[in-house]
């Protein structure tokens, strides 16, 4: 099981809000050295995380059959993480 292999775990509050999901995604990108995602080009949290990861210099790999370079306009305004 993946959880058993983790070096550490963090349980986020179970709030269901845009800010809670943004905070979670920002934390995951900040703690990562690479991003593995299933991104198909749709706007939303995954797109935001992919752009943030690229901006932070992370390797980004998508499991979806989608050309990430077609959608990675780094001029896109990102919501800043707290």
ABEGO torsion letter per residue (X at the ends): XAAAABABBBBBBABBBAAAAAAAAAAAAAABABBBBBBAGBBEAAAAAAAAAAAAGBBBBBABBBBAAAABBAABBBBBBX
